[in-house]
Amino acid sequence: MKIDKNKNDAELFAEILSGSKITDNILYFGKFGLELIDGVKDKINYNEDDGDLLLYKREFTAKLSSGVIQISLQLYENDHSHYRLFAFTRIKNYHGMTFSINLTTKNISDNIIILSQKIKFSERFDNNKQLVQDKRDRKQKQIEMSELLRKLSYNVTGNNDLIFGTFDTKNKCFVGTTPDKFLNDFIVIALLKGHFQGNKGFKLDFLDKFNKNDLV
């Protein structure tokens, strides 16, 4: 019987991440803390097979000025047989995926997975006249978000690749980060991405009210 190493690695990753926690239920964007509540009211399920390896254990709710936002982290196999960790948000009638990383295409060895993802935006418009402007807007969002992440001490390369750390499947541990820090950082990135996308129904008002330098 053939062993699916990618699935085993993903299951191990899910097991460790399921045991992580947001310290004191405060999500930190640099110095700014956003209070989280465990769990969500509405099920946010984008996998028809209901195959979330996290078993919906990494879900949270937070209150923003634009309303109550629900956040769901889910890990499952996509249509290309890759295991991805997704972040979905729901606020009012808006819901969708804001951020994800692939756990099966970033291996630098049989046992080491790079936890990274390029910061980019890919909104599409039906009106072809908007395509040029859309490209400029997406590039500007990429620049602004990457600059903010660097100010917040995240590792963002010159090519706008965000690197959280690595996951060592042999020794069953995170390297360059911890399960708790990775959980905090992944949700932070997901919310920041949704804020910059502008089509997810929410804005992080503390980014607008305060000088972004105050977050550092």
VEXZARO-250131 format. One line per field, with one value per residue (C-alpha): residue number from 0; residue in one letter; x, y, z. Coordinates in Angstrom, 1 decimal. Example, Ala and Ser with C-alpha at 12.3 -4.5 7.8 and 13.67 -1.06 7.14 Angstrom:
<atoms>
gugu c(0:1)
fikol c(A:S)
u c(12.3:13.7)
v c(-4.5:-1.1)
w c(7.8:7.1)
</atoms>
This chain:
<atoms>
gugu c(0:1:2:3:4:5:6:7:8:9:10:11:12:13:14:15:16:17:18:19:20:21:22:23:24:25:26:27:28:29:30:31:32:33:34:35:36:37:38:39:40:41:42:43:44:45:46:47:48:49:50:51:52:53:54:55:56:57:58:59:60:61:62:63:64:65:66:67:68:69:70:71:72:73:74:75:76:77:78:79:80:81:82:83:84:85:86:87:88:89:90:91:92:93:94:95:96:97:98:99:100:101:102:103:104:105:106:107:108:109:110:111:112:113:114:115:116:117:118:119:120:121:122:123:124:125:126:127:128:129:130:131:132:133:134:135:136:137:138:139:140:141:142:143:144:145:146:147:148:149:150:151:152:153:154:155:156:157:158:159:160:161:162:163:164:165:166:167:168:169:170:171:172:173:174:175:176:177:178:179:180:181:182:183:184:185:186:187:188:189:190:191:192:193:194:195:196:197:198:199:200:201:202:203:204:205:206:207:208:209:210:211:212:213:214:215)
fikol c(M:K:I:D:K:N:K:N:D:A:E:L:F:A:E:I:L:S:G:S:K:I:T:D:N:I:L:Y:F:G:K:F:G:L:E:L:I:D:G:V:K:D:K:I:N:Y:N:E:D:D:G:D:L:L:L:Y:K:R:E:F:T:A:K:L:S:S:G:V:I:Q:I:S:L:Q:L:Y:E:N:D:H:S:H:Y:R:L:F:A:F:T:R:I:K:N:Y:H:G:M:T:F:S:I:N:L:T:T:K:N:I:S:D:N:I:I:I:L:S:Q:K:I:K:F:S:E:R:F:D:N:N:K:Q:L:V:Q:D:K:R:D:R:K:Q:K:Q:I:E:M:S:E:L:L:R:K:L:S:Y:N:V:T:G:N:N:D:L:I:F:G:T:F:D:T:K:N:K:C:F:V:G:T:T:P:D:K:F:L:N:D:F:I:V:I:A:L:L:K:G:H:F:Q:G:N:K:G:F:K:L:D:F:L:D:K:F:N:K:N:D:L:V)
u c(0.0:1.4:1.8:0.7:3.5:1.9:-1.2:0.7:2.7:-0.5:-2.2:0.8:0.8:-2.9:-2.5:0.1:-1.7:-5.0:-3.2:-2.0:-3.7:-4.0:-2.3:-4.9:-7.2:-5.5:-4.4:-1.4:-0.7:2.6:1.7:-2.0:-4.2:-7.5:-9.6:-10.8:-13.5:-13.1:-15.6:-18.0:-21.7:-22.1:-20.4:-17.9:-17.4:-15.9:-15.0:-17.9:-16.3:-16.2:-12.6:-11.0:-8.0:-8.2:-11.8:-12.9:-11.0:-9.2:-12.1:-12.5:-14.8:-13.8:-15.6:-14.6:-16.1:-17.6:-19.3:-18.6:-16.2:-15.9:-12.6:-12.1:-8.8:-9.2:-6.7:-7.6:-6.6:-7.5:-8.4:-4.7:-3.9:-2.1:-2.8:-3.4:-4.1:-6.8:-8.2:-11.9:-13.8:-17.5:-19.0:-22.6:-23.3:-19.7:-17.6:-14.6:-11.0:-8.4:-5.2:-3.6:-0.4:0.5:2.0:3.1:4.9:7.3:9.4:13.1:13.8:11.9:11.3:11.3:8.4:8.8:5.8:5.6:3.4:3.8:1.8:-0.2:-3.7:-5.9:-9.2:-10.9:-13.4:-15.9:-15.2:-12.1:-11.5:-10.6:-7.9:-5.0:-6.1:-6.8:-3.2:-1.8:-4.1:-3.1:0.6:0.1:-1.7:1.1:3.7:1.7:1.0:4.5:5.9:3.5:4.5:8.2:7.5:5.7:8.9:7.6:10.1:9.1:11.6:12.3:10.0:7.2:7.4:6.3:8.1:6.7:9.4:9.6:7.9:10.1:8.0:10.8:11.1:7.5:8.2:8.1:11.4:11.9:8.5:6.2:2.7:1.1:3.1:2.3:-1.4:-1.4:0.6:-1.4:-4.7:-3.1:-2.0:-5.4:-7.1:-4.6:-5.1:-8.8:-8.4:-6.3:-8.5:-11.4:-14.1:-14.4:-16.8:-14.5:-11.8:-9.3:-10.2:-7.2:-5.0:-6.9:-7.3:-3.7:-0.5:0.8:4.1:2.2:1.7:5.5)
v c(0.0:3.4:5.9:9.4:11.4:14.8:13.7:12.4:15.7:17.7:15.7:16.2:19.9:20.0:18.1:20.5:23.7:22.4:22.5:26.0:29.0:32.8:33.9:35.6:35.6:38.8:38.9:41.2:43.4:44.7:46.6:46.7:44.0:42.8:40.7:37.3:34.9:31.2:29.8:31.2:31.5:30.6:27.6:28.8:25.7:25.9:22.2:20.1:17.0:18.5:17.4:20.1:18.4:21.0:19.8:23.5:23.9:27.1:29.5:32.9:35.9:39.5:42.9:45.6:49.0:47.6:44.7:41.3:39.3:35.5:33.8:30.2:28.4:25.2:22.8:20.4:18.9:21.0:20.0:19.7:17.2:19.9:20.5:24.1:26.1:28.6:31.6:32.5:35.4:36.2:39.6:40.5:39.2:39.2:36.0:34.5:33.4:36.0:34.1:30.6:28.8:25.5:22.8:20.5:22.6:24.4:21.5:22.2:18.6:15.5:16.7:20.5:22.6:26.4:28.2:31.0:32.8:35.7:38.9:39.6:40.7:39.3:41.0:40.9:43.2:42.5:45.9:45.5:49.3:48.8:46.2:48.6:50.5:47.3:46.1:49.4:49.2:45.6:46.6:49.5:47.3:44.8:47.5:49.1:45.7:44.5:47.7:47.5:43.9:44.8:47.6:45.0:42.9:40.2:38.6:39.8:39.4:41.8:39.7:40.2:36.6:36.4:33.8:32.6:30.0:26.3:23.1:20.1:16.9:14.6:16.3:17.4:21.0:24.5:26.2:30.0:30.3:28.5:27.0:29.9:32.6:31.1:31.0:34.7:35.7:33.7:35.3:38.8:38.4:37.1:40.1:42.6:41.0:41.3:44.9:45.7:43.7:46.0:43.6:41.4:43.7:45.0:47.5:47.4:50.8:50.9:51.1:54.2:55.9:55.5:56.3:52.9:53.7:53.5:49.7:49.0)
w c(0.0:-1.1:1.7:0.9:2.5:1.7:3.5:6.5:6.7:6.4:9.1:11.4:10.7:11.4:14.7:16.0:14.8:16.3:19.7:19.3:20.9:20.7:23.9:26.2:23.2:22.0:18.3:17.9:15.0:16.2:19.4:18.7:20.2:18.9:21.2:19.8:20.9:20.2:17.7:15.1:14.9:11.2:9.6:6.9:4.8:1.3:1.0:-0.2:1.2:4.7:4.9:7.0:8.7:11.5:12.2:12.5:15.7:14.6:14.3:15.9:16.1:16.5:16.7:14.2:13.6:10.4:12.3:13.8:11.7:11.8:10.9:9.9:9.2:7.3:5.9:3.1:-0.2:-3.2:-6.7:-7.7:-4.9:-2.8:0.8:1.6:4.7:4.0:5.9:5.3:6.7:7.0:8.0:7.3:3.7:2.7:2.9:1.1:1.2:2.1:2.4:2.0:1.9:0.1:2.3:-0.5:-3.1:-0.8:0.4:0.4:1.5:2.3:5.8:5.6:4.4:3.9:5.3:2.8:0.4:-2.1:-1.2:-4.3:-5.3:-8.1:-8.1:-11.6:-13.2:-16.0:-17.7:-19.9:-19.6:-16.0:-16.6:-16.8:-13.7:-11.9:-12.5:-11.1:-8.1:-7.4:-7.6:-5.3:-2.8:-3.0:-2.3:0.6:2.3:2.0:3.4:6.4:7.0:7.1:9.6:11.7:11.6:9.2:6.9:3.4:0.6:-2.2:-4.3:-1.8:-0.5:3.1:5.1:8.4:9.1:8.3:9.5:10.2:9.6:10.9:14.3:14.4:15.1:13.7:13.1:13.1:14.7:17.1:16.7:18.7:16.9:13.5:14.4:15.4:12.4:9.9:11.1:11.1:7.5:6.5:8.0:6.6:3.2:3.4:4.5:1.4:-0.9:-0.2:-1.3:1.8:3.6:6.3:7.1:10.0:11.4:13.7:10.6:9.5:12.9:13.9:12.2:11.0:12.8:16.1:15.4:15.5)
</atoms>
